[in-house]
């Protein structure tokens, strides 16, 4: 579940777990309706943002706690706890207390405590938000490896689009308590349903224009001589639409080049530029529209100064018309 703060991600996750008011719809796990079941009867495992480890217990006792509450025989508890700790790489730390562990190790203990009870679904509520940037990257790889080893359906709540893209098979984007779109990370990035999804999944140039017929073809027209023929898209003529162009799908050069019918050229002037390591990001003013362009950074590659006249080359096949646009913008 991906969305900004207050979008309903954690509320939806808690509804799956059985916390909070009963939802208006139904919650099905493996085809079974669990809507009216208490949380402890749903057999779901949940890892909270704060980890919620018992500070007075050792790692082993923390992991064993859920099994003891379920009255699992002591011999089984011992073997299952060791198996879970080995899966998360913490068997040698089993006699330490949480205060003696790093943030990443505490996160692994919380995961081990959850998977040891063999839940049907694993629920993770922004589990990496308290870790530093490098450790977050490491931990999301470890969580993904663990999930694949266990073949365990997992729901991961985050507001970080990079985190969602790298860890998920499918993403549900939420805003104002409403699911805006569901799909694979690549599908949502390349084919967003509306302005909100386009912005939330990364930087997007959004251009408002009108659709009309020209030479028996459907044409999208916008200020600054932007004219795009729309092939294979069912859009009513005479309507206002929004076109999306990702920054990496624009090419920047000093002069016009020979282009074919799938490309258009847009003259402009550099307003601002940013060095972002692997790319140089240009903000180019066309007229009414200002476009963001990401150009790959390489040693000795030509760069453009602020105020310099440039030409943008656009492959129109990379333009996405947001036919389901609700004109909502992401909240800060």
VOBA-1610 file (N, C-alpha, C; in pm, whole numbers, padded with zeros to 5 digits, always signed):
BEGIN
Unk+00086-00118+00000Unk+00000+00000+00000Unk+00089+00123+00000Unk+00075+00208-00102Unk+00160+00326-00118Unk+00074+00451-00120Unk+00116+00553-00045Unk+00042+00678-00045Unk+00100+00775+00055Unk+00059+00902+00051Unk+00109+01001+00146Unk+00051+00980+00285Unk+00102+01055+00381Unk+00048+01049+00517Unk-00100+01084+00516Unk-00179+01005+00591Unk-00322+01032+00600Unk-00404+00979+00484Unk-00344+00899+00397Unk-00417+00849+00279Unk-00501+00726+00311Unk-00477+00661+00425Unk-00555+00544+00463Unk-00480+00413+00455Unk-00348+00418+00432Unk-00269+00295+00419Unk-00274+00209+00544Unk-00237+00270+00657Unk-00232+00195+00783Unk-00371+00154+00829Unk-00470+00238+00803Unk-00608+00204+00839Unk-00653+00079+00765Unk-00620+00072+00636Unk-00655-00045+00555Unk-00581-00169+00603Unk-00453-00152+00637Unk-00374-00265+00688Unk-00433-00316+00819Unk-00473-00224+00906Unk-00530-00264+01035Unk-00666-00333+01016Unk-00738-00294+00912Unk-00865-00362+00882Unk-00840-00507+00842Unk-00732-00531+00768Unk-00696-00669+00732Unk-00660-00748+00857Unk-00589-00681+00950Unk-00547-00749+01073Unk-00662-00769+01171Unk-00769-00688+01157Unk-00883-00700+01248Unk-00886-00596+01357Unk-00802-00493+01345Unk-00801-00385+01443Unk-00891-00271+01395Unk-00945-00195+01491Unk-01027-00081+01454Unk-01170-00122+01424Unk-01252-00026+01376Unk-01394-00055+01348Unk-01409-00155+01235Unk-01519-00228+01236Unk-01545-00327+01131Unk-01562-00256+00997Unk-01492-00300+00893Unk-01502-00233+00763Unk-01638-00255+00698Unk-01673-00165+00607Unk-01801-00178+00537Unk-01799-00295+00439Unk-01682-00324+00386Unk-01671-00435+00291Unk-01635-00565+00362Unk-01563-00651+00292Unk-01524-00781+00348Unk-01374-00797+00340Unk-01319-00873+00433Unk-01178-00910+00432Unk-01170-01060+00409Unk-01108-01099+00298Unk-01093-01241+00266Unk-00945-01276+00266Unk-00910-01384+00333Unk-00773-01435+00335Unk-00777-01578+00283Unk-00712-01600+00171Unk-00715-01733+00110Unk-00854-01777+00072Unk-00941-01680+00040Unk-01079-01711+00004Unk-01173-01722+00122Unk-01120-01719+00244Unk-01204-01729+00364Unk-01242-01590+00414Unk-01370-01570+00442Unk-01418-01442+00494Unk-01384-01433+00643Unk-01293-01340+00677Unk-01250-01326+00817Unk-01298-01193+00877Unk-01390-01127+00808Unk-01433-00993+00848Unk-01477-00986+00993Unk-01550-01086+01038Unk-01606-01083+01174Unk-01520-01159+01275Unk-01404-01207+01232Unk-01316-01279+01325Unk-01229-01180+01403Unk-01203-01213+01528Unk-01111-01132+01610Unk-00969-01145+01553Unk-00883-01046+01578Unk-00747-01050+01523Unk-00673-01180+01553Unk-00686-01232+01676Unk-00611-01352+01713Unk-00664-01479+01647Unk-00778-01470+01581Unk-00831-01586+01508Unk-00804-01578+01358Unk-00741-01471+01312Unk-00716-01454+01168Unk-00583-01515+01123Unk-00496-01541+01218Unk-00363-01594+01190Unk-00287-01505+01091Unk-00279-01377+01125Unk-00195-01285+01048Unk-00081-01239+01138Unk+00033-01209+01077Unk+00146-01157+01152Unk+00169-01011+01117Unk+00192-00928+01218Unk+00207-00784+01194Unk+00335-00731+01257Unk+00411-00656+01177Unk+00531-00589+01226Unk+00505-00439+01225Unk+00516-00376+01342Unk+00486-00234+01354Unk+00612-00150+01331Unk+00589-00022+01307Unk+00697+00073+01285Unk+00793+00077+01403Unk+00741+00060+01525Unk+00822+00071+01646Unk+00884-00063+01689Unk+00854-00172+01615Unk+00901-00309+01643Unk+00831-00372+01763Unk+00801-00295+01869Unk+00726-00343+01987Unk+00789-00466+02050Unk+00921-00462+02071Unk+00991-00572+02138Unk+00985-00553+02290Unk+00980-00665+02362Unk+00982-00659+02508Unk+01125-00630+02553Unk+01151-00514+02617Unk+01289-00478+02652Unk+01353-00567+02758Unk+01270-00629+02845Unk+01324-00710+02955Unk+01347-00855+02914Unk+01308-00891+02791Unk+01324-01029+02745Unk+01442-01040+02649Unk+01503-01158+02646Unk+01607-01184+02546Unk+01543-01196+02408Unk+01629-01198+02308Unk+01582-01217+02170Unk+01504-01347+02160Unk+01557-01454+02218Unk+01490-01584+02212Unk+01351-01578+02275Unk+01340-01513+02391Unk+01211-01505+02460Unk+01112-01417+02383Unk+01162-01311+02320Unk+01075-01226+02239Unk+01015-01306+02123Unk+01098-01384+02057Unk+01052-01461+01942Unk+00957-01573+01987Unk+00983-01628+02103Unk+00901-01741+02153Unk+00767-01696+02209Unk+00751-01568+02236Unk+00634-01519+02309Unk+00501-01562+02245Unk+00489-01543+02115Unk+00364-01577+02047Unk+00332-01726+02052Unk+00436-01808+02045Unk+00416-01953+02053Unk+00373-01995+02193Unk+00433-01931+02293Unk+00395-01963+02431Unk+00250-01926+02459Unk+00207-01812+02404Unk+00068-01769+02421Unk-00028-01867+02355Unk+00020-01934+02249Unk-00063-02031+02177Unk-00052-02171+02237Unk+00021-02184+02347Unk+00036-02311+02419Unk+00102-02419+02333Unk+00197-02377+02249Unk+00273-02473+02169Unk+00369-02548+02263Unk+00386-02680+02245Unk+00477-02757+02331Unk+00618-02699+02332Unk+00685-02705+02446Unk+00816-02643+02466Unk+00920-02691+02364Unk+00918-02820+02332Unk+01016-02873+02238Unk+00999-02811+02100Unk+00873-02795+02058Unk+00846-02732+01928Unk+00885-02584+01930Unk+00858-02519+02043Unk+00894-02377+02054Unk+01044-02359+02032Unk+01123-02443+02097Unk+01269-02431+02087Unk+01315-02445+01942Unk+01267-02546+01874Unk+01312-02570+01736Unk+01261-02463+01640Unk+01136-02418+01660Unk+01080-02316+01570Unk+01146-02180+01591Unk+01179-02148+01715Unk+01248-02022+01743Unk+01387-02022+01680Unk+01458-02133+01694Unk+01592-02141+01634Unk+01584-02133+01481Unk+01483-02196+01425Unk+01465-02191+01279Unk+01438-02047+01233Unk+01351-01976+01306Unk+01318-01838+01269Unk+01439-01746+01284Unk+01515-01763+01393Unk+01633-01680+01414Unk+01740-01708+01310Unk+01751-01833+01269Unk+01848-01866+01164Unk+01807-01803+01031Unk+01677-01800+01004Unk+01629-01738+00880Unk+01664-01590+00872Unk+01662-01521+00986Unk+01693-01377+00986Unk+01838-01349+01027Unk+01917-01455+01043Unk+02060-01437+01071Unk+02093-01389+01210Unk+02012-01428+01310Unk+02034-01378+01446Unk+02046-01490+01550Unk+02071-01611+01508Unk+02077-01722+01603Unk+02184-01698+01710Unk+02297-01641+01671Unk+02407-01618+01767Unk+02378-01504+01865Unk+02271-01427+01838Unk+02233-01316+01926Unk+02113-01351+02015Unk+02080-01477+02023Unk+01955-01518+02085Unk+01945-01484+02234Unk+02058-01469+02304Unk+02054-01440+02447Unk+02072-01291+02478Unk+02079-01210+02376Unk+02091-01065+02399Unk+01954-01002+02419Unk+01955-00883+02477Unk+01831-00807+02492Unk+01822-00703+02379Unk+01702-00654+02349Unk+01685-00558+02240Unk+01777-00436+02250Unk+01805-00389+02371Unk+01890-00271+02389Unk+02034-00295+02346Unk+02072-00422+02332Unk+02208-00457+02291Unk+02218-00478+02140Unk+02111-00449+02068Unk+02107-00472+01923Unk+02099-00340+01847Unk+02143-00343+01723Unk+02128-00227+01635Unk+01984-00219+01585Unk+01950-00108+01520Unk+01815-00093+01467Unk+01779-00201+01367Unk+01873-00236+01280Unk+01847-00341+01181Unk+01828-00477+01246Unk+01905-00504+01352Unk+01891-00631+01423Unk+01758-00638+01497Unk+01715-00527+01555Unk+01584-00524+01621Unk+01473-00551+01519Unk+01489-00497+01399Unk+01391-00520+01293Unk+01384-00668+01259Unk+01499-00735+01255Unk+01501-00878+01225Unk+01434-00959+01336Unk+01454-00918+01460Unk+01387-00986+01572Unk+01236-00975+01557Unk+01188-00855+01523Unk+01044-00836+01504Unk+00991-00924+01392Unk+01069-00938+01285Unk+01029-01026+01175Unk+01026-01172+01220Unk+01131-01214+01293Unk+01137-01353+01340Unk+01020-01384+01432Unk+00986-01291+01520Unk+00874-01311+01613Unk+00742-01327+01537Unk+00733-01262+01422Unk+00610-01268+01344Unk+00602-01396+01262Unk+00712-01434+01196Unk+00706-01551+01107Unk+00708-01682+01183Unk+00753-01680+01311Unk+00763-01805+01386Unk+00626-01868+01410Unk+00520-01787+01409Unk+00385-01841+01433Unk+00321-01890+01302Unk+00396-01882+01192Unk+00351-01928+01060Unk+00217-01864+01019Unk+00216-01732+01005Unk+00092-01663+00968Unk+00055-01689+00823Unk-00073-01671+00792Unk-00119-01684+00653Unk-00080-01561+00572Unk-00074-01446+00639Unk-00038-01320+00574Unk+00055-01243+00667Unk+00158-01181+00609Unk+00249-01097+00685Unk+00218-00951+00654Unk+00194-00871+00759Unk+00158-00730+00744Unk+00270-00644+00801Unk+00324-00554+00719Unk+00436-00469+00760Unk+00395-00323+00750Unk+00389-00254+00863Unk+00343-00115+00867Unk+00462-00020+00876Unk+00508+00028+00760Unk+00624+00117+00749Unk+00738+00068+00838Unk+00783-00056+00819Unk+00880-00116+00912Unk+01021-00058+00902Unk+01051+00015+00795Unk+01188+00063+00775Unk+01204+00211+00803Unk+01098+00278+00845Unk+01102+00424+00856Unk+01197+00474+00964Unk+01230+00391+01063Unk+01319+00435+01171Unk+01466+00405+01144Unk+01497+00353+01026Unk+01635+00316+00992Unk+01698+00421+00901Unk+01832+00430+00903Unk+01898+00526+00814Unk+01892+00475+00670Unk+01928+00561+00575Unk+01906+00533+00433Unk+01974+00404+00387Unk+02102+00385+00421Unk+02174+00266+00375Unk+02117+00139+00436Unk+02080+00146+00563Unk+02024+00028+00630Unk+01886-00006+00574Unk+01809+00096+00536Unk+01678+00071+00475Unk+01693-00010+00347Unk+01792+00027+00265Unk+01815-00045+00139Unk+01851-00190+00168Unk+01941-00210+00265Unk+01982-00346+00301Unk+01864-00427+00354Unk+01784-00367+00442Unk+01674-00439+00504Unk+01563-00473+00406Unk+01536-00387+00309Unk+01430-00421+00214Unk+01471-00539+00126Unk+01602-00552+00099Unk+01651-00671+00027Unk+01631-00795+00113Unk+01664-00783+00242Unk+01651-00898+00332Unk+01505-00939+00349Unk+01417-00841+00361Unk+01274-00873+00373Unk+01224-00944+00249Unk+01267-00896+00132Unk+01224-00959+00007Unk+01278-01101-00005Unk+01405-01122+00033Unk+01463-01257+00030Unk+01386-01350+00124Unk+01354-01300+00244Unk+01281-01380+00342Unk+01142-01414+00291Unk+01075-01317+00233Unk+00939-01339+00180Unk+00941-01447+00072Unk+01042-01444-00013Unk+01051-01542-00121Unk+01083-01681-00068Unk+01168-01688+00033Unk+01200-01818+00094Unk+01075-01882+00155Unk+00994-01799+00220Unk+00876-01850+00290Unk+00754-01861+00199Unk+00761-01799+00079Unk+00645-01794-00013Unk+00522-01744+00062Unk+00540-01635+00134Unk+00437-01582+00224Unk+00379-01453+00168Unk+00247-01451+00147Unk+00181-01329+00102Unk+00208-01217+00202Unk+00256-01104+00152Unk+00298-00995+00240Unk+00240-00862+00191Unk+00185-00785+00284Unk+00138-00650+00254Unk+00230-00552+00326Unk+00286-00460+00249Unk+00389-00368+00298Unk+00337-00225+00283Unk+00327-00152+00392Unk+00280-00012+00388Unk+00400+00082+00384Unk+00397+00177+00291Unk+00504+00276+00283Unk+00455+00402+00213Unk+00525+00514+00240Unk+00499+00637+00165Unk+00613+00663+00067Unk+00712+00573+00064Unk+00832+00589-00017Unk+00815+00513-00148Unk+00806+00587-00261Unk+00779+00520-00389Unk+00895+00432-00433Unk+01020+00469-00401Unk+01133+00383-00437Unk+01126+00251-00361Unk+01092+00259-00233Unk+01076+00139-00151Unk+00968+00049-00209Unk+00854+00108-00246Unk+00744+00030-00302Unk+00783-00033-00434Unk+00851+00042-00520Unk+00889-00009-00652Unk+00985-00128-00641Unk+01080-00120-00548Unk+01183-00223-00542Unk+01138-00349-00470Unk+01038-00340-00384Unk+01002-00456-00302Unk+00874-00525-00346Unk+00794-00459-00430Unk+00657-00507-00456Unk+00641-00578-00590Unk+00551-00676-00591Unk+00501-00733-00716Unk+00384-00652-00767Unk+00300-00605-00673Unk+00185-00521-00707Unk+00173-00409-00604Unk+00130-00294-00651Unk+00114-00177-00564Unk-00029-00127-00574Unk-00086-00092-00458Unk-00212-00018-00454Unk-00178+00123-00408Unk-00205+00222-00493Unk-00178+00362-00459Unk-00303+00422-00397Unk-00290+00478-00277Unk-00404+00535-00205Unk-00390+00686-00192Unk-00504+00754-00193Unk-00510+00897-00165Unk-00649+00930-00111Unk-00653+01001+00001Unk-00781+01039+00064Unk-00872+00919+00088Unk-00813+00806+00128Unk-00892+00688+00161Unk-00944+00611+00042Unk-00900+00647-00079Unk-00948+00582-00201Unk-00830+00521-00275Unk-00844+00396-00320Unk-00741+00334-00402Unk-00748+00396-00541Unk-00641+00462-00581Unk-00637+00530-00710Unk-00607+00435-00825Unk-00519+00337-00799Unk-00480+00244-00905Unk-00408+00125-00842Unk-00423+00009-00903Unk-00352-00112-00861Unk-00281-00170-00982Unk-00156-00209-00966Unk-00083-00268-01077Unk+00061-00295-01038Unk+00139-00345-01133Unk+00281-00367-01108Unk+00352-00232-01100Unk+00469-00226-01036Unk+00541-00099-01029Unk+00565-00036-01166Unk+00604-00118-01263Unk+00632-00065-01396Unk+00505-00014-01464Unk+00395-00086-01445Unk+00268-00043-01504Unk+00224+00091-01446Unk+00234+00108-01315Unk+00192+00233-01253Unk+00281+00348-01296Unk+00409+00322-01313Unk+00503+00428-01352Unk+00481+00469-01498Unk+00465+00371-01585Unk+00452+00400-01728Unk+00311+00436-01770Unk+00210+00383-01698Unk+00071+00405-01737Unk-00014+00447-01617Unk+00018+00559-01554Unk-00060+00603-01438Unk-00203+00638-01478Unk-00296+00615-01386Unk-00437+00640-01416Unk-00471+00788-01411Unk-00399+00865-01329Unk-00433+01006-01314Unk-00311+01085-01270Unk-00331+01216-01252Unk-00222+01305-01215Unk-00159+01267-01082Unk-00242+01227-00987Unk-00189+01192-00856Unk-00090+01077-00866Unk-00129+00969-00933Unk-00041+00852-00946Unk+00085+00890-01024Unk+00069+00968-01131Unk+00183+01010-01212Unk+00286+01083-01127Unk+00240+01177-01044Unk+00331+01254-00959Unk+00389+01169-00846Unk+00307+01084-00788Unk+00352+01012-00669Unk+00453+00902-00702Unk+00451+00852-00825Unk+00543+00746-00865Unk+00671+00802-00926Unk+00689+00933-00924Unk+00811+00991-00977Unk+00785+01125-01043Unk+00891+01190-01089Unk+00877+01320-01155Unk+00803+01302-01287Unk+00707+01390-01313Unk+00628+01380-01436Unk+00601+01519-01491Unk+00616+01534-01622Unk+00571+01654-01691Unk+00426+01633-01731Unk+00337+01718-01682Unk+00194+01706-01711Unk+00151+01827-01792Unk+00095+01801-01909Unk+00059+01908-02002Unk-00090+01899-02033Unk-00161+02008-02009Unk-00304+02012-02039Unk-00325+02057-02184Unk-00415+01987-02251Unk-00445+02021-02390Unk-00583+01973-02428Unk-00613+01983-02557Unk-00745+01944-02609Unk-00729+01840-02719Unk-00830+01754-02731Unk-00829+01649-02833Unk-00926+01689-02944Unk-00879+01679-03069Unk-00965+01708-03184Unk-00928+01617-03299Unk-01007+01621-03404Unk-00982+01543-03525Unk-00906+01627-03626Unk-00807+01566-03691Unk-00731+01633-03796Unk-00683+01528-03894Unk-00718+01546-04022Unk-00678+01450-04126Unk-00721+01308-04090Unk-00844+01297-04039Unk-00900+01168-04000Unk-00820+01098-03890Unk-00746+01176-03815Unk-00669+01122-03703Unk-00704+01198-03576Unk-00684+01131-03463Unk-00707+01197-03334Unk-00580+01271-03293Unk-00597+01399-03260Unk-00482+01486-03234Unk-00495+01550-03095Unk-00385+01546-03019Unk-00378+01618-02892Unk-00299+01746-02915Unk-00360+01860-02884Unk-00295+01989-02904Unk-00283+02063-02772Unk-00166+02124-02751Unk-00141+02202-02629Unk-00058+02324-02667Unk-00051+02423-02579Unk+00032+02540-02608Unk+00177+02503-02637Unk+00250+02596-02700Unk+00391+02579-02737Unk+00408+02482-02853Unk+00308+02478-02942Unk+00313+02397-03065Unk+00328+02248-03037Unk+00271+02203-02927Unk+00273+02060-02895Unk+00155+01994-02965Unk+00185+01908-03063Unk+00081+01839-03140Unk+00116+01691-03145Unk+00032+01608-03086Unk+00059+01465-03079Unk-00055+01387-03142Unk-00024+01307-03243Unk-00126+01218-03300Unk-00138+01095-03212Unk-00262+01062-03177Unk-00289+00954-03082Unk-00338+00832-03158Unk-00252+00735-03172Unk-00288+00612-03242Unk-00330+00505-03141Unk-00442+00440-03168Unk-00485+00328-03085Unk-00538+00367-02949Unk-00572+00495-02930Unk-00627+00540-02802Unk-00769+00589-02824Unk-00862+00535-02750Unk-01003+00572-02765Unk-01035+00692-02676Unk-01029+00811-02736Unk-01055+00935-02662Unk-01154+01018-02740Unk-01255+01068-02671Unk-01356+01151-02737Unk-01295+01284-02779Unk-01324+01326-02902Unk-01275+01455-02949Unk-01354+01568-02882Unk-01291+01685-02876Unk-01355+01798-02812Unk-01342+01797-02661Unk-01260+01708-02607Unk-01242+01699-02462Unk-01104+01752-02422Unk-01095+01799-02299Unk-00966+01839-02245Unk-00902+01718-02177Unk-00772+01699-02203Unk-00700+01585-02148Unk-00566+01631-02094Unk-00501+01541-02022Unk-00366+01568-01969Unk-00270+01465-02027Unk-00160+01514-02083Unk-00055+01427-02134Unk+00059+01422-02033Unk+00116+01302-02015Unk+00229+01285-01924Unk+00353+01246-02000Unk+00464+01313-01969Unk+00594+01281-02027Unk+00694+01267-01912Unk+00757+01152-01901Unk+00861+01134-01800Unk+00989+01207-01845Unk+01065+01264-01751Unk+01183+01344-01787Unk+01287+01271-01870Unk+01301+01139-01849Unk+01403+01064-01922Unk+01363+01036-02067Unk+01237+01065-02102Unk+01190+01041-02239Unk+01204+01165-02327Unk+01270+01267-02276Unk+01302+01386-02356Unk+01453+01390-02379Unk+01494+01425-02501Unk+01636+01439-02534Unk+01666+01586-02555Unk+01774+01633-02496Unk+01810+01774-02505Unk+01933+01791-02592Unk+01932+01889-02681Unk+02046+01915-02769Unk+02054+02064-02799Unk+02165+02102-02862Unk+02188+02244-02890Unk+02119+02290-03017Unk+02088+02198-03105Unk+02029+02237-03233Unk+01932+02131-03283Unk+01855+02170-03383Unk+01755+02080-03440Unk+01821+01965-03513Unk+01754+01851-03510Unk+01803+01732-03581Unk+01694+01680-03673Unk+01733+01594-03763Unk+01634+01531-03851Unk+01551+01432-03769Unk+01419+01447-03775Unk+01332+01358-03699Unk+01230+01294-03791Unk+01177+01178-03748Unk+01074+01112-03828Unk+00937+01147-03772Unk+00833+01082-03824Unk+00696+01119-03787Unk+00660+01082-03643Unk+00742+01000-03578Unk+00713+00963-03439Unk+00774+01061-03339Unk+00850+01158-03390Unk+00918+01253-03302Unk+00871+01395-03331Unk+00873+01479-03227Unk+00853+01622-03246Unk+00966+01695-03174Unk+00995+01817-03222Unk+01098+01899-03159Unk+01035+02021-03093Unk+01085+02054-02975Unk+01030+02165-02898Unk+01144+02259-02858Unk+01151+02378-02918Unk+01256+02473-02881Unk+01226+02537-02746Unk+01330+02560-02667Unk+01312+02622-02537Unk+01440+02682-02485Unk+01438+02720-02357Unk+01555+02782-02294Unk+01570+02726-02152Unk+01694+02695-02115Unk+01721+02637-01984Unk+01696+02742-01875Unk+01605+02710-01783Unk+01575+02799-01670Unk+01658+02765-01547Unk+01686+02636-01532Unk+01753+02590-01409Unk+01810+02452-01437Unk+01914+02416-01366Unk+01967+02280-01378Unk+02018+02232-01244Unk+02014+02099-01226Unk+02057+02037-01101Unk+02144+01917-01134Unk+02255+01903-01063Unk+02339+01785-01076Unk+02294+01682-00973Unk+02249+01565-01020Unk+02194+01463-00930Unk+02276+01335-00937Unk+02406+01348-00962Unk+02493+01231-00966Unk+02493+01164-01101Unk+02403+01069-01120Unk+02399+00995-01246Unk+02328+01071-01357Unk+02254+01177-01322Unk+02185+01257-01423Unk+02207+01406-01396Unk+02187+01485-01502Unk+02174+01630-01489Unk+02029+01662-01521Unk+01962+01727-01429Unk+01820+01759-01447Unk+01807+01905-01493Unk+01746+01921-01611Unk+01724+02054-01667Unk+01577+02092-01655Unk+01552+02219-01629Unk+01417+02275-01633Unk+01414+02370-01752Unk+01337+02332-01854Unk+01339+02404-01981Unk+01205+02474-02003Unk+01210+02605-02023Unk+01090+02684-02050Unk+01065+02687-02200Unk+00945+02638-02240Unk+00905+02642-02381Unk+00831+02771-02412Unk+00746+02811-02323Unk+00656+02926-02340Unk+00562+02922-02222Unk+00443+02867-02245Unk+00351+02846-02133Unk+00395+02729-02046Unk+00453+02629-02109Unk+00493+02507-02039Unk+00642+02509-02004Unk+00673+02454-01888Unk+00812+02430-01849Unk+00827+02281-01827Unk+00927+02220-01890Unk+00945+02075-01885Unk+01073+02038-01812Unk+01066+01927-01739Unk+01183+01872-01671Unk+01245+01767-01762Unk+01377+01774-01780Unk+01449+01682-01867Unk+01563+01619-01788Unk+01572+01486-01789Unk+01682+01416-01723Unk+01780+01368-01829Unk+01902+01420-01823Unk+02006+01384-01920Unk+02114+01305-01847Unk+02154+01191-01903Unk+02255+01107-01839Unk+02386+01183-01822Unk+02442+01175-01703Unk+02571+01242-01678Unk+02685+01149-01714Unk+02772+01198-01802Unk+02893+01125-01839Unk+03008+01225-01848Unk+03129+01179-01821Unk+03245+01266-01831Unk+03259+01315-01975Unk+03283+01444-01992Unk+03302+01508-02123Unk+03174+01518-02205Unk+03059+01483-02146Unk+02933+01499-02218Unk+02894+01648-02219Unk+02838+01694-02331Unk+02798+01834-02345Unk+02690+01869-02242Unk+02710+01981-02172Unk+02609+02030-02078Unk+02562+02168-02122Unk+02449+02209-02068Unk+02388+02336-02110Unk+02374+02429-01990Unk+02402+02556-02014Unk+02400+02655-01907Unk+02262+02718-01894Unk+02237+02777-01778Unk+02113+02850-01757Unk+02105+02966-01855Unk+01991+02979-01920Unk+01972+03083-02021Unk+02003+03039-02162Unk+02061+02922-02178Unk+02100+02875-02311Unk+01979+02820-02387Unk+01974+02852-02518Unk+01868+02800-02605Unk+01896+02654-02638Unk+01793+02570-02630Unk+01808+02427-02656Unk+01688+02377-02736Unk+01700+02255-02785Unk+01591+02188-02856Unk+01564+02055-02786Unk+01438+02029-02753Unk+01399+01902-02693Unk+01341+01812-02799Unk+01387+01688-02801Unk+01333+01588-02893Unk+01243+01494-02813Unk+01120+01478-02859Unk+01023+01393-02790Unk+00976+01282-02881Unk+00995+01159-02837Unk+00937+01044-02906Unk+00792+01032-02859Unk+00699+01060-02947Unk+00557+01067-02909Unk+00503+00933-02863Unk+00573+00825-02892Unk+00528+00693-02848Unk+00543+00678-02696Unk+00619+00767-02634Unk+00641+00760-02489Unk+00549+00854-02413Unk+00454+00915-02483Unk+00359+01005-02417Unk+00238+00925-02371Unk+00197+00948-02248Unk+00080+00879-02192Unk-00031+00980-02169Unk-00151+00954-02225Unk-00267+01039-02201Unk-00341+00985-02079Unk-00361+01071-01979Unk-00425+01028-01854Unk-00576+01038-01870Unk-00634+00938-01934Unk-00777+00941-01967Unk-00867+00931-01845Unk-00813+00883-01733Unk-00894+00870-01610Unk-00855+00976-01508Unk-00797+01085-01557Unk-00744+01187-01467Unk-00854+01248-01382Unk-00826+01257-01250Unk-00921+01323-01160Unk-00868+01459-01115Unk-00756+01501-01177Unk-00696+01632-01153Unk-00656+01655-01007Unk-00640+01546-00932Unk-00593+01561-00794Unk-00441+01570-00792Unk-00389+01641-00696Unk-00245+01657-00682Unk-00201+01591-00552Unk-00077+01538-00546Unk-00030+01482-00420Unk-00014+01589-00314Unk-00049+01553-00190Unk-00034+01648-00080Unk+00109+01646-00030Unk+00152+01762+00019Unk+00288+01770+00075Unk+00293+01692+00206
//
